[in-house]
Amino acid sequence: MEKRLGVIGIVVEDRQVVPQVNKILSEHADMIIGRMGLPHREREVSVISLIVDGTTDQVGSLTGKLGNIPHVTVKSALTKV
């Protein structure tokens, strides 16, 4: 399957689940090119942006696992080719 370049946005609304998020990200580290995380203390949320290079199955696995964590919202966008 062909790899695609993309971006994944993650919003974490409960700091208690951060270890779960980090564990899943570590499991998929081979396809993560870059990562930036910013806490927004006033709103008590954290925002993580990822640049990824992987197959649609790999990206789907990552976003699916993250999306199953309570208080975590995930969106992704991939190149067409």
C-alpha positions, -999 to 999 in steps of 0.1 A, spaced: 0 0 0 13 35 -9 23 59 18 6 93 21 17 125 37 -7 141 61 -15 161 93 -34 149 124 -49 173 149 -55 161 184 -74 179 212 -71 165 247 -97 179 271 -86 159 302 -49 158 313 -56 124 330 -56 107 296 -23 122 284 -3 90 293 -27 69 271 -23 94 242 15 93 245 16 55 247 -3 53 214 18 79 197 49 60 208 35 28 193 32 47 159 64 67 161 77 52 129 53 72 108 54 104 128 77 130 111 70 159 134 50 167 165 41 199 183 21 200 215 7 231 231 -11 234 264 -39 260 266 -40 265 304 -69 290 304 -92 265 287 -75 235 303 -70 216 271 -39 205 251 -35 206 214 -12 183 195 -4 185 158 14 156 140 29 154 105 27 118 94 39 97 65 21 64 64 -4 42 47 -41 49 51 -43 18 73 -15 31 96 -31 65 99 -65 49 105 -51 27 132 -35 57 150 -66 80 147 -90 52 156 -71 43 188 -68 79 198 -104 86 190 -115 58 214 -100 76 244 -125 96 263 -121 134 261 -98 131 230 -109 145 196 -89 136 165 -91 149 129 -68 140 100 -61 152 64 -40 132 39 -26 139 5 -45 123 -23 -14 105 -36 
